[in-house]
Structure formats: structure tokens, C-alpha cells
Amino acid sequence: MSDLTVRVFEDGTKLGQYLADRILDTIADAASDGTSFVLGCPGGRSLRTTYLALGESAHHRDDVDLSPLIIVMMDEYVTPSSDGFEYVPIDAHFSCRRFAYEEILGPLAGLRGAPGVERVWVPHPDDPAAHDERIASVGGIDHFLLASGESDGHVAFNPPGSDMFSATRVVELAETTRHDNLDTFPAFEGLHEVPTHGVTIGLGSIVELSLTATLVCTGSAKRRTVNRVRASSDFDPAWPATIVHRCRGAEMLVDRSASGDGKSIKSDK
């Protein structure tokens, strides 16, 4: 039986503030101990309030030293090339690298020890295994933030049916995942513009390389994920987000819109 902790917040802003403050406290501890703090991050909508609150809170704290922070991104879109696959252009509106630089690093700019692009690690299609090896070399991901696809529960680009022991690799995106991305990136004019492949951290990599994992669900569109995760007690390959049940230090943070009636969930105002 899973020991998953579930907490519900009034809205995504309060959830983001709570999570950002926890992350900053842990970074402060790492700075005091002289150790690194590795944060696993998805792109997209679910963690936007957290990333924004992280910057806003950090700018109002006297103890902030971000020098321990390393950001590990989950995935990136790729396109076929003559000898395999290559990243999409970094200035593409849907690029996960662009998202990391603008929406995660951006709010932290100007703070003591703020990370630059060299401390943002993204899996590369030429050598996906190197991503797992690099993470393992620093002792793993201290806190992995997870998000779930609306219609199929994908985590990173891991589609339904993914092996729970899968490593970082290039995958063909599920059609459901590509449809979800039309909402995530409204600048897409149609499904034909959504890439068909991505390089993604594996489900097994998430489990084996993370010390703490938090699945974040905000908005009514994520209610299906909340229901699926709460109804299960172990990994269900039909809904990859249930991999959180296999993670150490696992929790799910949701807002009222995602939780539905919120019954049997501890509430944080």
C-alpha cells in the first residue's frame, strides 16, 4: 500500500507559495552544509505558480544563497536529423530549454548564487543515458517536482504503457500527449505543428534517482489525474503519473479545482 501524502490548497497560488518556501528552506540548509541541492523540474503549466513564487520569495529573504541549486529538466522536444535526433530550436515557443531559462532562471536573476544556464541539465538525444549518469554522479535529485498530462497521465514524455523501469531515452509522443500540448502551448496552430518525438527522463530514472517527489495538480483539467492517483495504491502503466506511488518521500499537492470535493484530504488554507 502506498504511503502517498496528499494535501489540498485553496488555489494554485497558495500551493505554489507553500512549495516554493519549502524548496528555499532546503536550499538554505544545503548552503549551510556546503552541499548541492538538485531540483527536478517539468516545463508546462502545473509548476508555473511555484517557479514564480520561488523568485518572489527569494527576493524577500535575507538567507538566500542559490549556489547549491542545480536544475534538472525532465525532457525536451526533438526532431529527426540525418544521424538521429536533434533539439528543437531554443527560441521555439514550446522549447523546454527556453522555458527553463526564462521561467525558472528568470525569476531568480540577480540573487546571490543564482544559477546560470550551465546549472540547467537537459537530457540530450545523442546520449540520453548520460543524463541519468550525471544525476547519479551528484547523488541523485533531492526533490523531483512532477506534473501529469490531462488526458493520459503522461509524466515528462513517458506515454501510457511505459515501462516503470525505463531509463532516459528518445520516445515517440503519444497522440493524446500531443493534443494536451495544444493547450499547454496555445501558439501551436494545430496538431501538425506539435513535434512527434521527445527526449525524456524515464520512469525508472525518476524512481531510482529521486530522494523526494512531489506531484502537483492544479486546475479542474487535472482532476482526472487526482482521482486516478488517489484510487490506486501502486503504479498503473495506463496512467504514468501513478509512478509517484513508487517514489521515496512521495506526496501529491493539489488545489481545490483539481481535488473536486476535497473530502478525505488534509486542507491547507
C-alpha positions, 0 to 999 in steps of 0.5 A: 500500500502506498504511503502517498501524502496528499494535501489540498490548497485553496488555489494554485497560488497558495500551493505554489507559495507553500512549495516554493518556501519549502524548496528555499528552506532546503536550499538554505540548509544545503548552503549551510552544509556546503552541499548541492541541492538538485531540483527536478523540474517539468516545463508546462503549466502545473509548476508555473505558480511555484517557479514564480513564487520561488523568485518572489520569495527569494527576493524577500529573504535575507538567507538566500544563497542559490549556489547549491541549486542545480536544475534538472529538466525532465525532457525536451522536444526533438526532431529527426536529423540525418544521424538521429535526433536533434533539439528543437530550436531554443527560441521555439515557443514550446522549447523546454530549454527556453522555458527553463531559462526564462521561467525558472532562471528568470525569476531568480536573476540577480540573487546571490548564487543564482544559477546560470544556464550551465546549472540547467541539465537537459537530457540530450538525444545523442546520449540520453543515458548520460543524463541519468549518469550525471544525476547519479554522479551528484547523488541523485535529485533531492526533490523531483517536482512532477506534473501529469498530462490531462488526458493520459497521465503522461509524466515528462514524455513517458506515454501510457504503457511505459515501462516503470523501469525505463531509463532516459531515452528518445520516445515517440509522443503519444497522440493524446500527449500531443493534443494536451500540448495544444493547450499547454502551448496555445501558439501551436496552430494545430496538431501538425505543428506539435513535434512527434518525438521527445527526449525524456527522463524515464520512469525508472530514472525518476524512481531510482534517482529521486530522494523526494517527489512531489506531484502537483495538480492544479486546475479542474483539467487535472482532476482526472489525474487526482482521482486516478492517483488517489484510487490506486495504491501502486503504479498503473502503466495506463496512467504514468503519473501513478509512478509517484506511488513508487517514489521515496518521500512521495506526496501529491499537492493539489488545489481545490479545482483539481481535488473536486470535493476535497473530502478525505484530504488534509486542507491547507488554507 
